[in-house]
Amino acid sequence: MPTLYIDINGVVLDWIIQQVQFEHIGGSALEALYQWRSGKRKPTFKQIEKVSKSVHIPFGYFFLNSPPKEDISIVDFRTVNSEHMQTPTRNLIDTINAMQRVQDWMADYYQDNGYDPLPYVGCCSIETDHKTIAEDIRSKLAIEKNWFRQCKDSASAFRFLRNRISALGIMIMRSGIVGNNTKRKLNINEFRAFTLINEYAPLIFINSNDTDNGRLFSLLHELAHVWLGENSLYNEPYASQENISCLEQKCNAVAAEILAPDTLFIEIWEAHRKHNLNTLKEISTYFRCSRFVIIRKALENGLISREEFNTTVAMLNSEYQRQKRDKKAKDGGDFYKNLAARWDRKFINALDETTRSGSTQYTEAYRLTGTQSNSFSKLVREIQGA
């Protein structure tokens, strides 16, 4: 039987090449795409399938008559309008799409079970004072102004807040890779977090490749977006003040006020006679947050000049970049504990409940979580503490 070769529309191939030419993919896959486009070779079904997996472009896209129109409108909500974000990576696109599927399922679950829309989604506006928003968030989370004192560090503060926020019905997801593919690492320079607004099931996704301090700030920044009812793609560099919209400035202020309330911050700041990197570290340790947050709070409260702020931020950035270079990647650990840490507990429990009752097919649960029969069962047991 003769080999069947496939004609792929040239415009579609151009679109695929544009999507992946700057990605970290195998050279053979990209070379194959160029050869197909030039007409030097025609692919078989198996070759298309192989390249599709390598470049992370859905198999069906190769057979379209024109490039697909993907809904990546969330990119329009990015914090900083940087050039490298004009075309989002496949890693970001696939992560957003996966989270949208999860959110849609959870929103349907809540509506099918008679839940009301969450009252705090979009309950505030850009005109609302940031301290008013912060106080309302603290009230809903049932935490005091000095809530952070019960936490050991920023990592434990993140876990504490995550549990409180999830209890409100806001989905909190976190991961540093696409699905379970350890070769597809999410780039912290592309995004730190994003928020998908839905009145039944708002979802916050945190990039786990950020620092502990960064994840904590991102969580509260994105929570402010839920209160304001606005989608977000958070890609702001530390302490950046350039090209930041009023909305993002508001969310930054809300996050900083929850981390280091002005009344407590000024008291602790004034207790230190000298202010340098060492005292900044002491103050940031007290509040369980980053020194970037502390120095920004000092500027906003008129305790330092803009020049002092810029000089300190430059030193902190140099130190941060040096630490990143020196940091060694930590792999390993318990696979299922790591997997469970990525998922919102309420979502996994709802999936388990509905698969047991038969209202959700197990194949759907596997598709949503990227698991199989055995791994899904172990994920549920890990989530439920079995």
Rosetta blueprint (number, residue, H / E / L):
1 M L
2 P L
3 T L
4 L L
5 Y L
6 I L
7 D L
8 I L
9 N L
10 G H
11 V H
12 V H
13 L H
14 D H
15 W H
16 I H
17 I H
18 Q H
19 Q H
20 V H
21 Q L
22 F L
23 E L
24 H L
25 I L
26 G L
27 G H
28 S H
29 A H
30 L H
31 E H
32 A H
33 L H
34 Y H
35 Q H
36 W H
37 R H
38 S H
39 G L
40 K L
41 R L
42 K L
43 P L
44 T L
45 F H
46 K H
47 Q H
48 I H
49 E H
50 K H
51 V H
52 S H
53 K H
54 S H
55 V H
56 H L
57 I L
58 P L
59 F H
60 G H
61 Y H
62 F H
63 F H
64 L L
65 N L
66 S L
67 P L
68 P L
69 K L
70 E L
71 D L
72 I L
73 S H
74 I H
75 V H
76 D H
77 F H
78 R E
79 T L
80 V L
81 N L
82 S L
83 E H
84 H H
85 M H
86 Q L
87 T L
88 P L
89 T L
90 R H
91 N H
92 L H
93 I H
94 D H
95 T H
96 I H
97 N H
98 A H
99 M H
100 Q H
101 R H
102 V H
103 Q H
104 D H
105 W H
106 M H
107 A H
108 D H
109 Y H
110 Y H
111 Q H
112 D H
113 N L
114 G L
115 Y L
116 D L
117 P L
118 L L
119 P L
120 Y L
121 V L
122 G L
123 C L
124 C L
125 S L
126 I L
127 E L
128 T L
129 D L
130 H H
131 K H
132 T H
133 I H
134 A H
135 E H
136 D H
137 I H
138 R H
139 S H
140 K H
141 L H
142 A L
143 I L
144 E L
145 K L
146 N L
147 W H
148 F H
149 R H
150 Q H
151 C L
152 K L
153 D L
154 S H
155 A H
156 S H
157 A H
158 F H
159 R H
160 F H
161 L H
162 R H
163 N H
164 R H
165 I H
166 S H
167 A H
168 L L
169 G L
170 I L
171 M E
172 I E
173 M E
174 R E
175 S E
176 G L
177 I E
178 V E
179 G L
180 N L
181 N E
182 T E
183 K E
184 R E
185 K E
186 L L
187 N L
188 I L
189 N L
190 E L
191 F L
192 R L
193 A E
194 F E
195 T E
196 L E
197 I L
198 N L
199 E L
200 Y L
201 A L
202 P L
203 L E
204 I E
205 F E
206 I E
207 N E
208 S L
209 N L
210 D L
211 T L
212 D H
213 N H
214 G H
215 R H
216 L H
217 F H
218 S H
219 L H
220 L H
221 H H
222 E H
223 L H
224 A H
225 H H
226 V H
227 W H
228 L H
229 G L
230 E L
231 N L
232 S E
233 L E
234 Y E
235 N L
236 E L
237 P L
238 Y L
239 A L
240 S L
241 Q L
242 E L
243 N L
244 I L
245 S L
246 C H
247 L H
248 E H
249 Q H
250 K H
251 C H
252 N H
253 A H
254 V H
255 A H
256 A H
257 E H
258 I H
259 L H
260 A L
261 P L
262 D H
263 T H
264 L H
265 F H
266 I H
267 E H
268 I H
269 W H
270 E H
271 A L
272 H L
273 R L
274 K L
275 H L
276 N L
277 L H
278 N H
279 T H
280 L H
281 K H
282 E H
283 I H
284 S H
285 T H
286 Y H
287 F H
288 R L
289 C L
290 S L
291 R H
292 F H
293 V H
294 I H
295 I H
296 R H
297 K H
298 A H
299 L H
300 E H
301 N L
302 G L
303 L L
304 I L
305 S L
306 R H
307 E H
308 E H
309 F H
310 N H
311 T H
312 T H
313 V H
314 A H
315 M H
316 L H
317 N H
318 S H
319 E H
320 Y H
321 Q H
322 R H
323 Q H
324 K H
325 R H
326 D H
327 K L
328 K L
329 A L
330 K L
331 D L
332 G L
333 G L
334 D L
335 F H
336 Y H
337 K H
338 N H
339 L H
340 A H
341 A H
342 R H
343 W L
344 D L
345 R H
346 K H
347 F H
348 I H
349 N H
350 A H
351 L H
352 D H
353 E H
354 T H
355 T H
356 R H
357 S H
358 G L
359 S L
360 T L
361 Q L
362 Y H
363 T H
364 E H
365 A H
366 Y H
367 R H
368 L H
369 T H
370 G L
371 T L
372 Q L
373 S H
374 N H
375 S H
376 F H
377 S H
378 K H
379 L H
380 V H
381 R H
382 E H
383 I H
384 Q L
385 G L
386 A L
